[in-house]
């Protein structure tokens, strides 16, 4: 199978690339390396079935590139993923997350590629629901520019399905964590806390620490993308990819400290605009229609992530903010 992965040098994208290559597929990665790391693709470059196009999803020549490749599936993961950056610069966020997704949809239409698997946001899609875990039949209620842009991407893909016969599957991802998550960024609390504690510093929690998230391991998320890519083209729509389990930020910090064998209480700071208080996703539809379930519990997932952080911190000299 010929595939394209946008955001291929990113956290989830590079893990997906490795899995697709291991399955014997041909993969073309698309990444402008603005936030993705080229060393995330070290394993991929060992395969002669992988190539990287160093370009972005907003480029006007994307349609020509996709047309030359003629992929069977496009996995669209390229995005601006920081809620806080979207609040500070909503136009830039929309440029990547809305216009970039439209550009991908248009490129697929021109190339005759029907299946698009889109990395939607489950952590912000539903706003502030009163009952958890929440299922896909709940109406979207985005509370930040990032969330609005991601929902807009879903809607554009749905429109292209009706107008041109695209077969999109949107995976509404909860809070993904695991190896290759960048501890230098503003997103990715497990990597941020883990890196801070490894360096002998406490993490900073914004708010009172009672906010909850649904943490899903990156290996499980990669399995969801692979299942969606292999699904019959008659299957379309949005599917929650999460565990249904809520973990508070304070408990998460405590679990990471315990995994490291340290006792460093976090520092608390005022809550920030645009972030929801609680979320957990009901993945029943993904189980029934994609055959997907999460398998890695948070304790094991944290252990895997900490092991990766220990191996990589010595190789990366850049400063690491300890905030989440």
HUFEN-V293733 format. One record per backbone hydrogen bond with DSSP energy under -1.0 kcal/mol. NH is the residue of the N-H (numbers start at 0). CO is the residue of the C=O. E is the energy in kcal/mol with one decimal. If there is no record, write none. Layout:
[[NH:CO:E] [NH:CO:E]]
This chain:
[[2:25:-2.5] [3:72:-1.8] [4:27:-2.1] [5:74:-2.7] [6:29:-2.5] [7:29:-1.3] [9:6:-1.6] [13:9:-2.2] [14:10:-1.1] [15:11:-2.3] [16:12:-2.6] [17:13:-2.2] [18:14:-1.8] [19:15:-2.7] [20:16:-2.5] [21:17:-2.2] [22:18:-1.3] [23:20:-1.7] [24:19:-2.3] [25:0:-2.2] [26:48:-2.6] [27:2:-2.2] [28:50:-3.1] [29:4:-2.5] [30:52:-1.8] [36:8:-2.2] [39:36:-1.5] [40:37:-1.7] [41:38:-1.3] [44:40:-2.3] [45:42:-1.5] [46:43:-2.1] [49:46:-1.2] [50:26:-1.7] [52:28:-3.5] [54:52:-2.0] [58:55:-1.2] [61:58:-1.4] [64:60:-1.8] [65:61:-2.7] [66:62:-2.3] [67:63:-1.9] [68:64:-1.7] [69:65:-2.6] [71:1:-2.7] [72:1:-1.4] [73:114:-2.0] [74:3:-3.4] [75:116:-2.8] [76:5:-1.0] [85:81:-1.8] [86:82:-1.8] [87:83:-2.0] [88:84:-2.5] [92:88:-1.9] [93:89:-2.5] [94:90:-2.0] [95:91:-1.5] [96:92:-3.0] [97:93:-2.2] [98:93:-2.1] [101:97:-2.4] [102:98:-2.4] [103:99:-2.0] [104:100:-2.6] [105:101:-2.7] [106:102:-2.2] [107:103:-2.4] [108:104:-2.3] [109:105:-2.4] [110:106:-2.0] [111:107:-1.2] [112:107:-2.0] [116:73:-2.7] [117:168:-2.6] [118:75:-2.3] [119:117:-1.4] [119:170:-1.5] [121:172:-2.8] [122:172:-1.5] [133:279:-2.5] [137:134:-1.7] [140:124:-2.3] [147:143:-2.6] [148:144:-2.6] [149:145:-2.2] [150:146:-2.3] [151:147:-2.3] [152:148:-2.0] [153:149:-1.7] [154:150:-2.2] [155:151:-2.6] [156:152:-2.2] [157:153:-2.2] [158:154:-2.4] [159:155:-2.4] [160:156:-1.7] [161:157:-1.9] [162:158:-2.7] [163:159:-2.6] [164:160:-1.3] [165:159:-1.2] [166:113:-3.3] [168:115:-2.6] [169:236:-2.7] [170:117:-3.0] [171:238:-2.5] [172:119:-1.8] [172:170:-1.3] [173:240:-2.3] [174:213:-1.8] [176:215:-1.7] [180:177:-1.6] [191:187:-2.3] [192:188:-3.0] [193:189:-2.5] [194:190:-2.6] [195:191:-2.4] [196:192:-2.8] [197:193:-2.1] [198:194:-1.4] [199:196:-1.3] [200:195:-2.9] [203:321:-1.6] [204:266:-3.4] [206:268:-3.6] [211:276:-2.2] [212:246:-1.9] [215:174:-2.4] [217:176:-2.3] [220:216:-1.8] [221:217:-2.6] [222:218:-1.7] [223:219:-1.6] [224:220:-2.1] [225:221:-2.4] [226:222:-2.4] [227:223:-2.4] [228:224:-2.6] [229:225:-1.5] [234:231:-2.3] [236:167:-1.8] [238:169:-2.7] [240:171:-2.8] [246:212:-2.0] [248:210:-1.8] [249:208:-2.0] [251:247:-2.4] [252:248:-2.3] [253:249:-2.1] [254:250:-2.5] [255:251:-2.4] [256:252:-2.4] [257:253:-2.3] [258:254:-2.1] [259:255:-1.4] [261:256:-2.6] [266:202:-2.8] [268:204:-2.6] [281:133:-2.7] [286:282:-2.1] [287:283:-2.5] [288:284:-2.8] [289:285:-1.6] [291:285:-2.0] [300:296:-2.7] [301:297:-2.5] [302:298:-2.0] [303:299:-2.4] [304:300:-2.2] [305:301:-2.9] [306:302:-2.3] [307:303:-1.8] [308:304:-2.5] [309:305:-2.6] [310:306:-1.5] [311:307:-1.7] [312:308:-2.4] [314:311:-1.2] [323:203:-1.8]]
